[in-house]
Amino acid sequence: MTSSTGAPSRLHAEQLDAADPLASFRLRFTIPDPTVVYLDGNSLGRLPAATSGRVADVVGDEWGERLIRSWDEGWMDLPLEVGDRLGAALLGASPGQTVVCDNVTVNTFKLLHAALDLRPGRSTIVAHRGEFPTDRYVAAEVARQRGGAVDWLGPLDPGAAAQVDPVTASQVAGALSDDVAVVLLSVVDYRSAAIAEVAGITRAAHDAGALVVWDCSHAAGSIPLDLDGVGADFAVGCSYKYLNGGPGAPAWIWAAGRHHDAMRNPVPGWMGHDDVFAMGAEYVPAAGVRRFLTGTPSAIALAAVDVGVGLLAEAGMEAVRAKSVALTSYAVDLADAWLARHGASLASPRDPAQRGSHVTLRHSEARALTQALTDRGVIPDFRNPDGIRIGLAPLTTRFTDVHDGIASLAALLDALS
Amino acid sequence: MTSSTGAPSRLHAEQLDAADPLASFRLRFTIPDPTVVYLDGNSLGRLPAATSGRVADVVGDEWGERLIRSWDEGWMDLPLEVGDRLGAALLGASPGQTVVCDNVTVNTFKLLHAALDLRPGRSTIVAHRGEFPTDRYVAAEVARQRGGAVDWLGPLDPGAAAQVDPVTASQVAGALSDDVAVVLLSVVDYRSAAIAEVAGITRAAHDAGALVVWDCSHAAGSIPLDLDGVGADFAVGCSYKYLNGGPGAPAWIWAAGRHHDAMRNPVPGWMGHDDVFAMGAEYVPAAGVRRFLTGTPSAIALAAVDVGVGLLAEAGMEAVRAKSVALTSYAVDLADAWLARHGASLASPRDPAQRGSHVTLRHSEARALTQALTDRGVIPDFRNPDGIRIGLAPLTTRFTDVHDGIASLAALLDALS
């Protein structure tokens, strides 16, 4: 991968792009400004080319022309239909367990309460101090509402740029007790991309009588998941990252079939009722995961999610994962070659088997560097206090993007030194 | 209004349309099939003509081209900006008290908990048995979560087609006690359109030390509201009815400024944090109503709401109300003239001062009649068990629509008899 001078060459990046079996997927996205090096597809995924037309159809035809009739003509089924397609393509989920609705905050709130309800007599939530903020806020508040507490894993300072080491089954097992009702963890850490031991942690929790809520926001669409296979309980995730569902696209909930009959929605709404338009006196939850619906879902937003899910389904998660590993490994190689000498340290696992689809670098000037890169049309993400997060979306990121982006960062650091 | 034969004439309807000062607003909407008589704008408002372009801009330019940068370039401020415009145009609200987010179910859940938190030592919620289902389900569940109870107003059978009489201050006062923390009521009843005594009920609740959460879903955009003026506490509403925000458009929350410092969000999310990207250890609520944000809001959906709010702001709520009263009065006149003899009875207040912008008729064959009308391109709404609900959206409904729709119903009933 290096030129004759020992420096990684752009030609090599071009060769990697030429050999990329997923290269043609980039053509399925709208990319109005090809000079932008976009390395933040894990914050907001790019716009699929088909989305504009699909949204225009829902707005113009389904809303504008069919009006209220569209609820009967398809909209009512969208949360479960798109959920099933999402579950099959990305989660390893058989049908009837996935629903697209609300956002990750609201869905995590629902699932933590539901898990506590399924474990009466237990009131502790285990979560990680380095968890994505909304998960921590919700966990703390749900524990307060239930008269319980959160048992926090990990180092005291959650502001650090990365929890590099994956959360392990033995780490979680050390926190489990007869009072733990539920463990809330991310499959892929939002800063470091470290992949938690999903199967082992799920087993350890079950052995201790607890349930697990997996936040898959940075995992769905970037690594293959097998929620059915590992015997998971509940999962949640967003659809505006690797799923390319658009800014503020609705989130999803996955719930294992074995919990369906007993699980409760703590925010019961008319769209999760067994008979929506009966409008009866009592709340009777719909069968299965549909009960996690609250109010009226957005038909426009669901259509946009469907387009993004369809592209990932077509590519296949094994191919997506293979390219993701190649992209992040290439980024790590370039960082080693160009950035390490400037004090930029890798804050993601070096072993690709432990790493999702982004790479975080720590540097004392991370904030200013991120801004300077953005000003030059290279767009990574800053993560407080010292992380430059480089998101590599397998359907749209090229090896030349990785090369050019990290070369730009190297040039900035060269100029600083 | 009657022809020389004594029957209401279509010519008269045409004259009313010709004299309608808001008639030109219908041209600001996309109406692909002009043969449809749409009498359900209070379930799903029509598509504003500007919305398609605005949505295409957000999708293509802001998402597709500017990508993640759009959050800094405007998206972060949209929930409050659109909220302020909505509050000023429709709610009688000064700035900083309205935020657009989530849906009515989730927002009502947040507000009931927030109200209970503001009234420690009190655990009763007063609500109405005839309330819209989601409000009842949420009230019952929040009461359960707080170890309290709902004190239900109204007749035992909430399935009846209409609670015709407006909820009065004295009715609510009769349910108030030292244990009542909050009253949850709709300003406009979803079946009968009866307008509750907003000012009097608010005063009565305050006199008893309780707060009020007003559900304005059927009121916002159909009758002028004066939430600041009446000294209201909290309000919630949807934006897919008279606001024409689209299917599943986000809802809104209004919170009186005097409650801002003390109010809590029971579903605390990162977007409601005081410093969103600090991602600190603790949840620190944003100042003011912004704290009611949960997860990432949809930029596309907010833009669509903004278009609908803009049209109502331009028309002005006094003019909207004047036309609404004329439309519903005309519908009542036609129902009296053509339908009463067939057993269709008015299930809305006869006094326009007590009536919102829809008219409900009761008939034993309401379900079949609604279906038969829909098959003929006349679209009202059926409300279980025997209500035909005729929604009259002042910006888009013509007097000729009212005439033609009720004439179609009369023809169906004539054929039945």
Boltz contact constraints between the chains, C-beta under 6 A:
constraints:
  - contact:
      token1: [A, 30]
      token2: [B, 64]
      max_distance: 6.0
  - contact:
      token1: [A, 32]
      token2: [B, 64]
      max_distance: 6.0
  - contact:
      token1: [A, 32]
      token2: [B, 65]
      max_distance: 6.0
  - contact:
      token1: [A, 33]
      token2: [B, 65]
      max_distance: 6.0
  - contact:
      token1: [A, 38]
      token2: [B, 67]
      max_distance: 6.0
  - contact:
      token1: [A, 40]
      token2: [B, 68]
      max_distance: 6.0
  - contact:
      token1: [A, 43]
      token2: [B, 68]
      max_distance: 6.0
  - contact:
      token1: [A, 44]
      token2: [B, 67]
      max_distance: 6.0
  - contact:
      token1: [A, 44]
      token2: [B, 68]
      max_distance: 6.0
  - contact:
      token1: [A, 47]
      token2: [B, 63]
      max_distance: 6.0
  - contact:
      token1: [A, 47]
      token2: [B, 64]
      max_distance: 6.0
  - contact:
      token1: [A, 52]
      token2: [B, 59]
      max_distance: 6.0
  - contact:
      token1: [A, 52]
      token2: [B, 60]
      max_distance: 6.0
  - contact:
      token1: [A, 55]
      token2: [B, 59]
      max_distance: 6.0
  - contact:
      token1: [A, 59]
      token2: [B, 52]
      max_distance: 6.0
  - contact:
      token1: [A, 59]
      token2: [B, 55]
      max_distance: 6.0
  - contact:
      token1: [A, 60]
      token2: [B, 52]
      max_distance: 6.0
  - contact:
      token1: [A, 63]
      token2: [B, 47]
      max_distance: 6.0
  - contact:
      token1: [A, 63]
      token2: [B, 246]
      max_distance: 6.0
  - contact:
      token1: [A, 63]
      token2: [B, 247]
      max_distance: 6.0
  - contact:
      token1: [A, 64]
      token2: [B, 30]
      max_distance: 6.0
  - contact:
      token1: [A, 64]
      token2: [B, 32]
      max_distance: 6.0
  - contact:
      token1: [A, 64]
      token2: [B, 47]
      max_distance: 6.0
  - contact:
      token1: [A, 65]
      token2: [B, 32]
      max_distance: 6.0
  - contact:
      token1: [A, 65]
      token2: [B, 33]
      max_distance: 6.0
  - contact:
      token1: [A, 67]
      token2: [B, 38]
      max_distance: 6.0
  - contact:
      token1: [A, 67]
      token2: [B, 44]
      max_distance: 6.0
  - contact:
      token1: [A, 68]
      token2: [B, 40]
      max_distance: 6.0
  - contact:
      token1: [A, 68]
      token2: [B, 43]
      max_distance: 6.0
  - contact:
      token1: [A, 68]
      token2: [B, 44]
      max_distance: 6.0
  - contact:
      token1: [A, 103]
      token2: [B, 294]
      max_distance: 6.0
  - contact:
      token1: [A, 103]
      token2: [B, 295]
      max_distance: 6.0
  - contact:
      token1: [A, 103]
      token2: [B, 296]
      max_distance: 6.0
  - contact:
      token1: [A, 104]
      token2: [B, 295]
      max_distance: 6.0
  - contact:
      token1: [A, 105]
      token2: [B, 269]
      max_distance: 6.0
  - contact:
      token1: [A, 105]
      token2: [B, 294]
      max_distance: 6.0
  - contact:
      token1: [A, 105]
      token2: [B, 295]
      max_distance: 6.0
  - contact:
      token1: [A, 106]
      token2: [B, 106]
      max_distance: 6.0
  - contact:
      token1: [A, 106]
      token2: [B, 267]
      max_distance: 6.0
  - contact:
      token1: [A, 106]
      token2: [B, 294]
      max_distance: 6.0
  - contact:
      token1: [A, 109]
      token2: [B, 267]
      max_distance: 6.0
  - contact:
      token1: [A, 133]
      token2: [B, 270]
      max_distance: 6.0
  - contact:
      token1: [A, 133]
      token2: [B, 279]
      max_distance: 6.0
  - contact:
      token1: [A, 134]
      token2: [B, 269]
      max_distance: 6.0
  - contact:
      token1: [A, 134]
      token2: [B, 270]
      max_distance: 6.0
  - contact:
      token1: [A, 137]
      token2: [B, 268]
      max_distance: 6.0
  - contact:
      token1: [A, 137]
      token2: [B, 283]
      max_distance: 6.0
  - contact:
      token1: [A, 141]
      token2: [B, 268]
      max_distance: 6.0
  - contact:
      token1: [A, 158]
      token2: [B, 281]
      max_distance: 6.0
  - contact:
      token1: [A, 246]
      token2: [B, 63]
      max_distance: 6.0
  - contact:
      token1: [A, 247]
      token2: [B, 63]
      max_distance: 6.0
  - contact:
      token1: [A, 247]
      token2: [B, 299]
      max_distance: 6.0
  - contact:
      token1: [A, 248]
      token2: [B, 296]
      max_distance: 6.0
  - contact:
      token1: [A, 248]
      token2: [B, 297]
      max_distance: 6.0
  - contact:
      token1: [A, 248]
      token2: [B, 298]
      max_distance: 6.0
  - contact:
      token1: [A, 248]
      token2: [B, 299]
      max_distance: 6.0
  - contact:
      token1: [A, 267]
      token2: [B, 106]
      max_distance: 6.0
  - contact:
      token1: [A, 267]
      token2: [B, 109]
      max_distance: 6.0
  - contact:
      token1: [A, 268]
      token2: [B, 137]
      max_distance: 6.0
  - contact:
      token1: [A, 268]
      token2: [B, 141]
      max_distance: 6.0
  - contact:
      token1: [A, 269]
      token2: [B, 105]
      max_distance: 6.0
  - contact:
      token1: [A, 269]
      token2: [B, 134]
      max_distance: 6.0
  - contact:
      token1: [A, 270]
      token2: [B, 133]
      max_distance: 6.0
  - contact:
      token1: [A, 270]
      token2: [B, 134]
      max_distance: 6.0
  - contact:
      token1: [A, 278]
      token2: [B, 384]
      max_distance: 6.0
  - contact:
      token1: [A, 279]
      token2: [B, 133]
      max_distance: 6.0
  - contact:
      token1: [A, 279]
      token2: [B, 384]
      max_distance: 6.0
  - contact:
      token1: [A, 281]
      token2: [B, 158]
      max_distance: 6.0
  - contact:
      token1: [A, 283]
      token2: [B, 137]
      max_distance: 6.0
  - contact:
      token1: [A, 294]
      token2: [B, 103]
      max_distance: 6.0
  - contact:
      token1: [A, 294]
      token2: [B, 105]
      max_distance: 6.0
  - contact:
      token1: [A, 294]
      token2: [B, 106]
      max_distance: 6.0
  - contact:
      token1: [A, 295]
      token2: [B, 103]
      max_distance: 6.0
  - contact:
      token1: [A, 295]
      token2: [B, 104]
      max_distance: 6.0
  - contact:
      token1: [A, 295]
      token2: [B, 105]
      max_distance: 6.0
  - contact:
      token1: [A, 296]
      token2: [B, 103]
      max_distance: 6.0
  - contact:
      token1: [A, 296]
      token2: [B, 248]
      max_distance: 6.0
  - contact:
      token1: [A, 297]
      token2: [B, 248]
      max_distance: 6.0
  - contact:
      token1: [A, 298]
      token2: [B, 248]
      max_distance: 6.0
  - contact:
      token1: [A, 298]
      token2: [B, 301]
      max_distance: 6.0
  - contact:
      token1: [A, 299]
      token2: [B, 247]
      max_distance: 6.0
  - contact:
      token1: [A, 299]
      token2: [B, 248]
      max_distance: 6.0
  - contact:
      token1: [A, 301]
      token2: [B, 298]
      max_distance: 6.0
  - contact:
      token1: [A, 384]
      token2: [B, 278]
      max_distance: 6.0
  - contact:
      token1: [A, 384]
      token2: [B, 279]
      max_distance: 6.0
